[in-house]
Amino acid sequence: MMRDEDEAHDLVRTHLERSIPHAHVAVLSRNNSANRLTATSLPDGSPLERSLRELGWLIEVKPGAGPSS
């Protein structure tokens, strides 16, 4: 059982990064009130972040634990 949404996102991210070689996972969540996305652990300068911001869909990037080893 996860304590909160951020912990659940970290679990999903960690599982996928360990299962897929050389993968970097960003978890996107929908902010219902703003009808936008919040991302967790996007790398600085990520093409995905840049594209989402240009489209006006991304409102926040939360720091994540980073890629798993």
N, C-alpha and C positions, 0 to 999 in steps of 0.2 A: 504494500500500500504506500503510495506516495503522499508526502505531506502537503504538497502544493503543485500548482501547474508548472512552475519552473523546474521543479525536481522531475516531474514526469517528462518534460521536454528534454531534459538532460539525459534521462534514461534512454529515450528513443534515439537521440543523437549518438550517444555512446554505442548503443547496440548496432546501429547502422554503420558507423565508422569502423567498428571492429569486424563487421561481417563483410564489408566491401573494401577490397584493397585500394589504397590511395584515395579514399573518399573523404570529402569534407561535407558535413551535413549542416544545413541551416534549417531551423524549425520556424515556420511561419504560422502566426496566429491571427485570426481575424478580430479586429476591434469593432464590435457591433455598433457602438454609439457613433464612431467616426467613419464606419464603413471603409476601414483601411487595414493594412497589415502591420504587425509587429514581428520583427525577426530576431532570432536568437543566434548568436555566434557567427555572424557574417564576417569574413575577413576584411580588413581595411582595403578599400579600393576594389571591392568585389564588383564584377560586371553585373551580377544579379542585383546588388544594392543600387548601383547606378541606374539600371533600367527601371527598377521599381520606383525610385525617387523621381525620375523623369516622367513617369506615367502618373505620378501623384498618388500612388497606392501605398507607399511606405511612410509610416508616421514615426517609427521608433526602431532603433536597433539596440537590443539589450545585450550586454556582455554575457557570453557563455563561458563554459569551462575550457573552450578551445578544443582542438582535435585531440582525440585519444591516442595513446601510444600502444 
